[in-house]
Amino acid sequence: MLTLTLDIGNTFVKYGCFEADVLRETAIVQTREQVGEVVERWKPAHVILASVAGPTDIWAADLRSLVSGQIVEFRPASTPLPIRNGYATPQTLGVDRLAAAVGAAWLRPGRDSLIVDAGTAIKCDWVEGGHTFRGGSIAPGLRLRFQALHTFTGRLPYLEMPPDLTAGIPLTGNDTESAIRSGVLNGAVAEVNGILDQYRAQRPALGVLLAGGDAAFFQSRLKGPIFVIPELVLLGLHRILVHTIDYVEE
């Protein structure tokens, strides 16, 4: 069975083409027309759409004449899930957080996982026992921290991310720019490592899955064994789609 997952963000769409449970192709596009071209080329039987940018009804309408099977618009509060959602306010839960949790549960069945999704925000989310999403924490991502220092102060400059994400960041900045980089980058690493320490103290067998656009920066800087899964959200969306299809057909 061929399926397509669409992770719709504010500026681009990341898609994943699956054959059975194997991710065959993934890339980034920007327009609904480009998504249509992917659908016409891949010819999926079913599609799932998830958006952090707003409703997906227009996207779904564009696809109805191209897809013969299910078009699932993922909504955390109502879409059937293969795991239990223990979040107190599912209607406010981001689709990316819950999809990543489903992906983690699929990759680590029966085991505790902590997802570190380092993107626009840094999200640390706990999946208990491979079966229940418990929630976690949301903090500003690296670029938001740089932006906030510039926006909410009178004289601090706005800095971009360093071009080499694997290069060391001096702990002691000897000018304003290097001090900002130390505070933002080393501070974020210390923050996430502190969160990991607290979870590991409670759950010694916890596995840590790292995803998101800034995963490359954190990969070598986080303590303990880390599994880097760049396509974790797409994997989770695929499992939600398969579960929904099975649920509808029962």
Sequence and secondary structure as in RCSB ss.txt:
>XXXX:A:sequence
MLTLTLDIGNTFVKYGCFEADVLRETAIVQTREQVGEVVERWKPAHVILASVAGPTDIWAADLRSLVSGQIVEFR
PASTPLPIRNGYATPQTLGVDRLAAAVGAAWLRPGRDSLIVDAGTAIKCDWVEGGHTFRGGSIAPGLRLRFQALH
TFTGRLPYLEMPPDLTAGIPLTGNDTESAIRSGVLNGAVAEVNGILDQYRAQRPALGVLLAGGDAAFFQSRLKGP
IFVIPELVLLGLHRILVHTIDYVEE
>XXXX:A:secstr
 EEEEEEE SS EEEEEEETTEEEEEEEE SHHHHHHHHHHH  SEEEEEESSS  HHHHHHHTTT SS EEE  
TTTS  SSEE  S GGGS HHHHHHHHHHHHHSTTS EEEEEESSEEEEEEEETTTEEEEEEEEE HHHHHHHHH
HTSSS       S TTS   SS SSHHHHHHIIIIIHHHHHHHHHHHHHHHH TT EEEEESTTHHHHHTTSSS 
EEE TTHHHHHHHHHHHHHHHHHH 
